[in-house]
Amino acid sequence: MKLVRFGEPGREKPGLLDGDGGLRDLSGLIPDIDTEALSSGFSALAGVDPASLPAVPAGTRIGPPVARVGHFIAIGLNFADHAAETGAAIPKEPIVFSKAPSCIVGPNDDVIIPKGSEKVDWEVEIAVVIGRGGSYLHANEALDHVAGYCVCNDVSEREWQAERGGQWIKGKSAPTFGPLGPWLVTPDEIADVQDLDMWLDVNGERRQRGSTKTMIFDCRQIVSYVSHFMALEPGDVITTGTPPGVALGMKPPRFLKPGDVVTLGIAGLGEQRQVFRAYEG
C-alpha cells in the first residue's frame, strides 16, 4: 500500500492511493496513520477495496505520512562519496543524531530559512518508519519491524551543524527542516529497498544523483544498530543518509536562498517539492 495523510496541518486524515493514483479517504476505517495503526500492521485495512472508499478532491494538501512521530533519528555520512565531498572520513560505525520531531512537515510545504541563517542545505534520503518496536534487534530480523519507507529531505543549516559547537541536532531541527512523504510505502510494494534511484534538483538543475545500493550501512544494519542504543517504538522515523551533491560539497558552496525551489524523489516512493522562504517574524 501507498498510505498518505491529507488535509490542513494538524488536522490530517489517513488515506491511500488507488490503482489509478487517486487519493482515497481511510478515515472511516482508521483514525490516523499513527502508533496504533502501525503496530497492528494495518490489520484494519486487510482486503479493503480502494474503489469503495470516498475520493479525496484533487489538489488537497498532502501532509507527512506518519502522525505524532516520537523519535526522528538520522544517520550521517552514510554514502562514501558524500563523506568524501565534505572532507570527512568514512565512518566505521553509523553516525547517529537526532532531528526534532517538531521539524516534520508535508512533502510540498514551504521550508522556512531560519532567522540569521546563511548556510541552508538539502539532502535527499530514504526514511524508515518503524511499525513494531524492539531493542537489540539482529540485522536478520530488523526489517520485520519496519512498517514502510518514505522520502525525506534532511534540510540542514551547516554553520549551526558544524561551526557552533555541540551536536548536529542544532543544525537539523529548525521548523520545516523535515519534509516527509508523500507516501508511506509498505515493504511489499518494494522489490529491493537497497536498489532505488534517488535524485534532487534545485531550480530545475540536477544536484544529487544516487542509489540506495551505495549506502555504507544498509537499512537493516541501521535499524539493528540504532535498536542497540534505544528502544525503537512504532512511529519512530530513521532517515538514512544522502548521496553526494549537497551544497556544502560544491566549490564554492551554493547554499539555498529565499525563492529557491527544491524537487526530489526516490524510485517507487514518490516526489517532493518545496519553496524555500525567508523567516518572517
Contacts in CASP RR format, 6 or more apart in sequence:
PFRMAT RR
TARGET T0000
AUTHOR 0000-0000-0000
METHOD contacts of the structure
MODEL  1
MKLVRFGEPGREKPGLLDGDGGLRDLSGLIPDIDTEALSSGFSALAGVDP
ASLPAVPAGTRIGPPVARVGHFIAIGLNFADHAAETGAAIPKEPIVFSKA
PSCIVGPNDDVIIPKGSEKVDWEVEIAVVIGRGGSYLHANEALDHVAGYC
VCNDVSEREWQAERGGQWIKGKSAPTFGPLGPWLVTPDEIADVQDLDMWL
DVNGERRQRGSTKTMIFDCRQIVSYVSHFMALEPGDVITTGTPPGVALGM
KPPRFLKPGDVVTLGIAGLGEQRQVFRAYEG
1 16 0 8 1.000
1 17 0 8 1.000
1 42 0 8 1.000
1 45 0 8 1.000
1 185 0 8 1.000
1 186 0 8 1.000
1 189 0 8 1.000
2 16 0 8 1.000
2 17 0 8 1.000
2 183 0 8 1.000
2 184 0 8 1.000
2 185 0 8 1.000
2 186 0 8 1.000
2 189 0 8 1.000
3 14 0 8 1.000
3 15 0 8 1.000
3 16 0 8 1.000
3 26 0 8 1.000
3 33 0 8 1.000
3 42 0 8 1.000
3 65 0 8 1.000
3 183 0 8 1.000
3 184 0 8 1.000
3 185 0 8 1.000
3 186 0 8 1.000
4 14 0 8 1.000
4 15 0 8 1.000
4 16 0 8 1.000
4 17 0 8 1.000
4 23 0 8 1.000
4 62 0 8 1.000
4 63 0 8 1.000
4 65 0 8 1.000
4 181 0 8 1.000
4 182 0 8 1.000
4 183 0 8 1.000
4 184 0 8 1.000
5 12 0 8 1.000
5 13 0 8 1.000
5 14 0 8 1.000
5 15 0 8 1.000
5 32 0 8 1.000
5 33 0 8 1.000
5 62 0 8 1.000
5 63 0 8 1.000
5 64 0 8 1.000
5 65 0 8 1.000
5 66 0 8 1.000
5 67 0 8 1.000
6 12 0 8 1.000
6 13 0 8 1.000
6 15 0 8 1.000
6 23 0 8 1.000
6 25 0 8 1.000
6 56 0 8 1.000
6 60 0 8 1.000
6 61 0 8 1.000
6 62 0 8 1.000
6 63 0 8 1.000
7 13 0 8 1.000
7 60 0 8 1.000
7 61 0 8 1.000
7 62 0 8 1.000
7 63 0 8 1.000
8 61 0 8 1.000
9 61 0 8 1.000
9 63 0 8 1.000
9 105 0 8 1.000
9 109 0 8 1.000
12 32 0 8 1.000
12 63 0 8 1.000
12 64 0 8 1.000
12 67 0 8 1.000
13 25 0 8 1.000
13 26 0 8 1.000
13 27 0 8 1.000
13 32 0 8 1.000
14 25 0 8 1.000
14 26 0 8 1.000
14 27 0 8 1.000
14 30 0 8 1.000
14 31 0 8 1.000
14 32 0 8 1.000
14 33 0 8 1.000
14 37 0 8 1.000
15 23 0 8 1.000
15 24 0 8 1.000
15 25 0 8 1.000
15 26 0 8 1.000
15 27 0 8 1.000
15 33 0 8 1.000
15 53 0 8 1.000
15 56 0 8 1.000
16 23 0 8 1.000
16 24 0 8 1.000
16 26 0 8 1.000
16 45 0 8 1.000
16 50 0 8 1.000
16 53 0 8 1.000
17 23 0 8 1.000
17 24 0 8 1.000
17 50 0 8 1.000
17 183 0 8 1.000
18 24 0 8 1.000
18 50 0 8 1.000
18 51 0 8 1.000
18 53 0 8 1.000
19 50 0 8 1.000
22 55 0 8 1.000
22 56 0 8 1.000
23 55 0 8 1.000
23 56 0 8 1.000
23 60 0 8 1.000
24 50 0 8 1.000
24 53 0 8 1.000
24 54 0 8 1.000
24 55 0 8 1.000
24 56 0 8 1.000
25 53 0 8 1.000
25 54 0 8 1.000
25 55 0 8 1.000
25 56 0 8 1.000
26 45 0 8 1.000
26 53 0 8 1.000
29 44 0 8 1.000
29 45 0 8 1.000
29 48 0 8 1.000
30 36 0 8 1.000
30 37 0 8 1.000
30 42 0 8 1.000
30 44 0 8 1.000
30 45 0 8 1.000
31 37 0 8 1.000
32 67 0 8 1.000
33 65 0 8 1.000
33 66 0 8 1.000
33 67 0 8 1.000
33 184 0 8 1.000
34 66 0 8 1.000
34 67 0 8 1.000
34 68 0 8 1.000
34 235 0 8 1.000
35 68 0 8 1.000
35 233 0 8 1.000
35 234 0 8 1.000
35 235 0 8 1.000
36 234 0 8 1.000
37 44 0 8 1.000
38 66 0 8 1.000
38 129 0 8 1.000
38 130 0 8 1.000
38 131 0 8 1.000
38 147 0 8 1.000
38 234 0 8 1.000
38 235 0 8 1.000
39 131 0 8 1.000
39 132 0 8 1.000
39 133 0 8 1.000
39 234 0 8 1.000
41 131 0 8 1.000
41 132 0 8 1.000
41 147 0 8 1.000
42 147 0 8 1.000
42 186 0 8 1.000
61 106 0 8 1.000
61 108 0 8 1.000
61 109 0 8 1.000
62 106 0 8 1.000
62 107 0 8 1.000
62 108 0 8 1.000
62 181 0 8 1.000
62 182 0 8 1.000
63 105 0 8 1.000
63 106 0 8 1.000
63 107 0 8 1.000
63 109 0 8 1.000
63 181 0 8 1.000
63 182 0 8 1.000
64 104 0 8 1.000
64 105 0 8 1.000
64 106 0 8 1.000
64 107 0 8 1.000
64 179 0 8 1.000
64 180 0 8 1.000
64 181 0 8 1.000
65 129 0 8 1.000
65 150 0 8 1.000
65 180 0 8 1.000
65 181 0 8 1.000
65 182 0 8 1.000
65 183 0 8 1.000
65 184 0 8 1.000
66 129 0 8 1.000
66 150 0 8 1.000
66 180 0 8 1.000
66 184 0 8 1.000
66 235 0 8 1.000
66 237 0 8 1.000
68 235 0 8 1.000
69 101 0 8 1.000
69 104 0 8 1.000
69 235 0 8 1.000
69 236 0 8 1.000
69 237 0 8 1.000
70 101 0 8 1.000
70 233 0 8 1.000
70 235 0 8 1.000
70 236 0 8 1.000
71 98 0 8 1.000
71 101 0 8 1.000
71 230 0 8 1.000
71 232 0 8 1.000
71 233 0 8 1.000
71 236 0 8 1.000
71 237 0 8 1.000
72 98 0 8 1.000
72 99 0 8 1.000
72 100 0 8 1.000
72 101 0 8 1.000
72 103 0 8 1.000
72 104 0 8 1.000
72 178 0 8 1.000
72 236 0 8 1.000
72 237 0 8 1.000
72 239 0 8 1.000
73 96 0 8 1.000
73 97 0 8 1.000
73 98 0 8 1.000
73 99 0 8 1.000
73 226 0 8 1.000
73 236 0 8 1.000
73 237 0 8 1.000
73 238 0 8 1.000
73 239 0 8 1.000
74 96 0 8 1.000
74 97 0 8 1.000
74 98 0 8 1.000
74 99 0 8 1.000
74 125 0 8 1.000
74 154 0 8 1.000
74 172 0 8 1.000
74 238 0 8 1.000
74 239 0 8 1.000
74 240 0 8 1.000
74 241 0 8 1.000
75 94 0 8 1.000
75 95 0 8 1.000
75 96 0 8 1.000
75 217 0 8 1.000
75 222 0 8 1.000
75 238 0 8 1.000
75 239 0 8 1.000
75 240 0 8 1.000
75 241 0 8 1.000
76 91 0 8 1.000
76 94 0 8 1.000
76 95 0 8 1.000
76 96 0 8 1.000
76 97 0 8 1.000
76 241 0 8 1.000
77 83 0 8 1.000
77 86 0 8 1.000
77 88 0 8 1.000
77 90 0 8 1.000
77 91 0 8 1.000
77 95 0 8 1.000
77 216 0 8 1.000
77 241 0 8 1.000
78 91 0 8 1.000
78 94 0 8 1.000
78 95 0 8 1.000
78 215 0 8 1.000
78 216 0 8 1.000
78 217 0 8 1.000
78 222 0 8 1.000
78 240 0 8 1.000
78 241 0 8 1.000
78 242 0 8 1.000
79 210 0 8 1.000
79 214 0 8 1.000
79 215 0 8 1.000
79 216 0 8 1.000
79 241 0 8 1.000
79 242 0 8 1.000
79 243 0 8 1.000
79 244 0 8 1.000
80 90 0 8 1.000
80 214 0 8 1.000
80 216 0 8 1.000
81 214 0 8 1.000
81 243 0 8 1.000
81 244 0 8 1.000
82 241 0 8 1.000
82 242 0 8 1.000
82 243 0 8 1.000
82 244 0 8 1.000
82 245 0 8 1.000
82 246 0 8 1.000
83 89 0 8 1.000
83 90 0 8 1.000
83 91 0 8 1.000
84 90 0 8 1.000
84 244 0 8 1.000
85 244 0 8 1.000
85 245 0 8 1.000
85 246 0 8 1.000
85 248 0 8 1.000
85 249 0 8 1.000
86 246 0 8 1.000
86 248 0 8 1.000
86 249 0 8 1.000
90 216 0 8 1.000
91 216 0 8 1.000
93 225 0 8 1.000
94 217 0 8 1.000
94 221 0 8 1.000
94 222 0 8 1.000
94 225 0 8 1.000
94 226 0 8 1.000
96 225 0 8 1.000
96 226 0 8 1.000
96 229 0 8 1.000
97 167 0 8 1.000
97 168 0 8 1.000
97 169 0 8 1.000
97 172 0 8 1.000
98 169 0 8 1.000
98 172 0 8 1.000
98 173 0 8 1.000
99 154 0 8 1.000
99 169 0 8 1.000
99 172 0 8 1.000
99 173 0 8 1.000
99 177 0 8 1.000
99 178 0 8 1.000
99 239 0 8 1.000
100 169 0 8 1.000
100 172 0 8 1.000
100 173 0 8 1.000
102 173 0 8 1.000
102 175 0 8 1.000
103 155 0 8 1.000
103 172 0 8 1.000
103 173 0 8 1.000
103 174 0 8 1.000
103 175 0 8 1.000
103 176 0 8 1.000
103 177 0 8 1.000
103 178 0 8 1.000
104 178 0 8 1.000
104 179 0 8 1.000
104 180 0 8 1.000
104 237 0 8 1.000
105 111 0 8 1.000
105 176 0 8 1.000
105 178 0 8 1.000
105 179 0 8 1.000
105 180 0 8 1.000
106 179 0 8 1.000
106 180 0 8 1.000
106 181 0 8 1.000
106 182 0 8 1.000
107 151 0 8 1.000
107 179 0 8 1.000
107 180 0 8 1.000
107 181 0 8 1.000
107 182 0 8 1.000
107 271 0 8 1.000
107 272 0 8 1.000
107 273 0 8 1.000
107 274 0 8 1.000
108 179 0 8 1.000
108 182 0 8 1.000
108 272 0 8 1.000
108 273 0 8 1.000
108 274 0 8 1.000
109 176 0 8 1.000
109 179 0 8 1.000
109 274 0 8 1.000
110 176 0 8 1.000
110 274 0 8 1.000
110 275 0 8 1.000
110 276 0 8 1.000
110 277 0 8 1.000
111 153 0 8 1.000
111 155 0 8 1.000
111 176 0 8 1.000
111 177 0 8 1.000
111 179 0 8 1.000
111 262 0 8 1.000
111 274 0 8 1.000
111 275 0 8 1.000
111 276 0 8 1.000
111 277 0 8 1.000
112 174 0 8 1.000
112 175 0 8 1.000
112 176 0 8 1.000
112 276 0 8 1.000
112 277 0 8 1.000
112 278 0 8 1.000
112 279 0 8 1.000
113 120 0 8 1.000
113 256 0 8 1.000
113 257 0 8 1.000
113 258 0 8 1.000
113 276 0 8 1.000
113 277 0 8 1.000
113 278 0 8 1.000
113 279 0 8 1.000
114 120 0 8 1.000
114 157 0 8 1.000
114 174 0 8 1.000
114 175 0 8 1.000
114 279 0 8 1.000
115 279 0 8 1.000
115 281 0 8 1.000
116 279 0 8 1.000
117 157 0 8 1.000
117 159 0 8 1.000
117 160 0 8 1.000
117 174 0 8 1.000
117 279 0 8 1.000
118 159 0 8 1.000
118 255 0 8 1.000
119 157 0 8 1.000
119 158 0 8 1.000
119 159 0 8 1.000
119 160 0 8 1.000
119 247 0 8 1.000
119 248 0 8 1.000
119 253 0 8 1.000
119 255 0 8 1.000
120 155 0 8 1.000
120 156 0 8 1.000
120 157 0 8 1.000
120 158 0 8 1.000
120 255 0 8 1.000
120 256 0 8 1.000
120 276 0 8 1.000
121 155 0 8 1.000
121 156 0 8 1.000
121 157 0 8 1.000
121 158 0 8 1.000
121 246 0 8 1.000
121 247 0 8 1.000
121 248 0 8 1.000
121 255 0 8 1.000
121 256 0 8 1.000
122 153 0 8 1.000
122 155 0 8 1.000
122 156 0 8 1.000
122 200 0 8 1.000
122 202 0 8 1.000
122 207 0 8 1.000
122 208 0 8 1.000
122 246 0 8 1.000
122 247 0 8 1.000
122 256 0 8 1.000
122 262 0 8 1.000
122 264 0 8 1.000
123 153 0 8 1.000
123 154 0 8 1.000
123 155 0 8 1.000
123 156 0 8 1.000
123 200 0 8 1.000
123 208 0 8 1.000
123 241 0 8 1.000
123 242 0 8 1.000
123 246 0 8 1.000
124 151 0 8 1.000
124 152 0 8 1.000
124 153 0 8 1.000
124 198 0 8 1.000
124 199 0 8 1.000
124 200 0 8 1.000
124 208 0 8 1.000
124 242 0 8 1.000
124 243 0 8 1.000
124 264 0 8 1.000
124 265 0 8 1.000
124 266 0 8 1.000
125 151 0 8 1.000
125 152 0 8 1.000
125 153 0 8 1.000
125 154 0 8 1.000
125 198 0 8 1.000
125 239 0 8 1.000
125 240 0 8 1.000
125 241 0 8 1.000
125 242 0 8 1.000
126 149 0 8 1.000
126 150 0 8 1.000
126 151 0 8 1.000
126 152 0 8 1.000
126 193 0 8 1.000
126 196 0 8 1.000
126 198 0 8 1.000
126 212 0 8 1.000
126 219 0 8 1.000
126 239 0 8 1.000
126 240 0 8 1.000
126 241 0 8 1.000
126 266 0 8 1.000
126 269 0 8 1.000
127 149 0 8 1.000
127 150 0 8 1.000
127 151 0 8 1.000
127 152 0 8 1.000
127 180 0 8 1.000
127 237 0 8 1.000
127 238 0 8 1.000
127 239 0 8 1.000
127 240 0 8 1.000
128 146 0 8 1.000
128 148 0 8 1.000
128 149 0 8 1.000
128 219 0 8 1.000
128 222 0 8 1.000
128 223 0 8 1.000
128 237 0 8 1.000
128 238 0 8 1.000
128 239 0 8 1.000
128 240 0 8 1.000
129 146 0 8 1.000
129 147 0 8 1.000
129 148 0 8 1.000
129 149 0 8 1.000
129 150 0 8 1.000
129 184 0 8 1.000
129 235 0 8 1.000
129 236 0 8 1.000
129 237 0 8 1.000
130 145 0 8 1.000
130 146 0 8 1.000
130 147 0 8 1.000
130 223 0 8 1.000
130 232 0 8 1.000
130 233 0 8 1.000
130 234 0 8 1.000
130 235 0 8 1.000
130 236 0 8 1.000
130 237 0 8 1.000
130 238 0 8 1.000
131 145 0 8 1.000
131 146 0 8 1.000
131 147 0 8 1.000
131 148 0 8 1.000
131 234 0 8 1.000
131 235 0 8 1.000
132 144 0 8 1.000
132 145 0 8 1.000
132 147 0 8 1.000
132 234 0 8 1.000
133 145 0 8 1.000
133 231 0 8 1.000
133 232 0 8 1.000
133 233 0 8 1.000
133 234 0 8 1.000
133 236 0 8 1.000
134 145 0 8 1.000
134 227 0 8 1.000
134 231 0 8 1.000
134 232 0 8 1.000
134 233 0 8 1.000
135 227 0 8 1.000
135 228 0 8 1.000
135 230 0 8 1.000
135 231 0 8 1.000
135 232 0 8 1.000
136 227 0 8 1.000
136 228 0 8 1.000
137 145 0 8 1.000
137 223 0 8 1.000
137 224 0 8 1.000
137 227 0 8 1.000
137 228 0 8 1.000
137 232 0 8 1.000
138 224 0 8 1.000
139 220 0 8 1.000
139 221 0 8 1.000
139 224 0 8 1.000
140 220 0 8 1.000
142 219 0 8 1.000
142 220 0 8 1.000
142 221 0 8 1.000
142 223 0 8 1.000
142 224 0 8 1.000
142 227 0 8 1.000
143 187 0 8 1.000
143 193 0 8 1.000
143 219 0 8 1.000
143 220 0 8 1.000
143 223 0 8 1.000
145 223 0 8 1.000
145 227 0 8 1.000
145 232 0 8 1.000
146 187 0 8 1.000
146 219 0 8 1.000
146 223 0 8 1.000
147 184 0 8 1.000
147 186 0 8 1.000
147 234 0 8 1.000
147 235 0 8 1.000
148 184 0 8 1.000
148 185 0 8 1.000
148 186 0 8 1.000
148 187 0 8 1.000
149 184 0 8 1.000
149 185 0 8 1.000
149 187 0 8 1.000
149 190 0 8 1.000
149 193 0 8 1.000
149 219 0 8 1.000
149 269 0 8 1.000
150 180 0 8 1.000
150 181 0 8 1.000
150 182 0 8 1.000
150 183 0 8 1.000
150 184 0 8 1.000
150 185 0 8 1.000
150 269 0 8 1.000
151 180 0 8 1.000
151 181 0 8 1.000
151 182 0 8 1.000
151 264 0 8 1.000
151 265 0 8 1.000
151 266 0 8 1.000
151 269 0 8 1.000
151 270 0 8 1.000
151 271 0 8 1.000
151 272 0 8 1.000
152 178 0 8 1.000
152 179 0 8 1.000
152 180 0 8 1.000
152 181 0 8 1.000
152 237 0 8 1.000
152 239 0 8 1.000
153 178 0 8 1.000
153 179 0 8 1.000
153 200 0 8 1.000
153 262 0 8 1.000
153 264 0 8 1.000
153 272 0 8 1.000
153 274 0 8 1.000
154 172 0 8 1.000
154 177 0 8 1.000
154 178 0 8 1.000
154 239 0 8 1.000
154 241 0 8 1.000
154 242 0 8 1.000
155 172 0 8 1.000
155 174 0 8 1.000
155 176 0 8 1.000
155 177 0 8 1.000
155 178 0 8 1.000
155 179 0 8 1.000
156 171 0 8 1.000
156 172 0 8 1.000
156 177 0 8 1.000
157 170 0 8 1.000
157 171 0 8 1.000
157 172 0 8 1.000
157 174 0 8 1.000
157 177 0 8 1.000
158 171 0 8 1.000
158 247 0 8 1.000
158 248 0 8 1.000
158 253 0 8 1.000
158 255 0 8 1.000
160 170 0 8 1.000
160 171 0 8 1.000
161 168 0 8 1.000
161 170 0 8 1.000
161 171 0 8 1.000
161 172 0 8 1.000
162 168 0 8 1.000
164 170 0 8 1.000
171 177 0 8 1.000
179 272 0 8 1.000
179 274 0 8 1.000
180 237 0 8 1.000
181 269 0 8 1.000
181 270 0 8 1.000
181 272 0 8 1.000
182 270 0 8 1.000
182 271 0 8 1.000
182 272 0 8 1.000
183 269 0 8 1.000
183 270 0 8 1.000
185 268 0 8 1.000
185 269 0 8 1.000
187 193 0 8 1.000
189 268 0 8 1.000
190 196 0 8 1.000
190 268 0 8 1.000
193 212 0 8 1.000
193 219 0 8 1.000
194 212 0 8 1.000
194 213 0 8 1.000
194 215 0 8 1.000
194 218 0 8 1.000
194 219 0 8 1.000
195 211 0 8 1.000
195 212 0 8 1.000
195 213 0 8 1.000
196 211 0 8 1.000
196 212 0 8 1.000
196 213 0 8 1.000
196 266 0 8 1.000
196 267 0 8 1.000
196 268 0 8 1.000
196 269 0 8 1.000
197 209 0 8 1.000
197 210 0 8 1.000
197 211 0 8 1.000
197 266 0 8 1.000
197 267 0 8 1.000
198 208 0 8 1.000
198 209 0 8 1.000
198 210 0 8 1.000
198 211 0 8 1.000
198 212 0 8 1.000
198 243 0 8 1.000
198 264 0 8 1.000
198 265 0 8 1.000
198 266 0 8 1.000
198 267 0 8 1.000
199 206 0 8 1.000
199 208 0 8 1.000
199 209 0 8 1.000
199 210 0 8 1.000
199 264 0 8 1.000
199 265 0 8 1.000
199 266 0 8 1.000
200 206 0 8 1.000
200 207 0 8 1.000
200 208 0 8 1.000
200 245 0 8 1.000
200 262 0 8 1.000
200 263 0 8 1.000
200 264 0 8 1.000
200 265 0 8 1.000
201 207 0 8 1.000
201 262 0 8 1.000
201 263 0 8 1.000
201 264 0 8 1.000
202 254 0 8 1.000
202 256 0 8 1.000
202 260 0 8 1.000
202 261 0 8 1.000
202 262 0 8 1.000
203 260 0 8 1.000
203 261 0 8 1.000
204 261 0 8 1.000
204 263 0 8 1.000
207 245 0 8 1.000
207 246 0 8 1.000
207 247 0 8 1.000
208 242 0 8 1.000
208 243 0 8 1.000
208 244 0 8 1.000
208 245 0 8 1.000
208 246 0 8 1.000
208 264 0 8 1.000
209 243 0 8 1.000
210 243 0 8 1.000
210 244 0 8 1.000
211 243 0 8 1.000
212 218 0 8 1.000
212 219 0 8 1.000
212 266 0 8 1.000
214 243 0 8 1.000
215 240 0 8 1.000
215 241 0 8 1.000
217 225 0 8 1.000
217 240 0 8 1.000
219 240 0 8 1.000
222 238 0 8 1.000
222 240 0 8 1.000
223 232 0 8 1.000
223 238 0 8 1.000
226 232 0 8 1.000
226 238 0 8 1.000
247 253 0 8 1.000
247 254 0 8 1.000
247 255 0 8 1.000
247 256 0 8 1.000
256 262 0 8 1.000
256 276 0 8 1.000
257 276 0 8 1.000
258 276 0 8 1.000
258 277 0 8 1.000
258 278 0 8 1.000
259 275 0 8 1.000
259 276 0 8 1.000
259 277 0 8 1.000
260 275 0 8 1.000
260 276 0 8 1.000
261 273 0 8 1.000
261 274 0 8 1.000
261 275 0 8 1.000
261 276 0 8 1.000
262 272 0 8 1.000
262 273 0 8 1.000
262 274 0 8 1.000
262 276 0 8 1.000
263 271 0 8 1.000
263 272 0 8 1.000
263 273 0 8 1.000
263 274 0 8 1.000
264 271 0 8 1.000
264 272 0 8 1.000
265 271 0 8 1.000
265 272 0 8 1.000
END
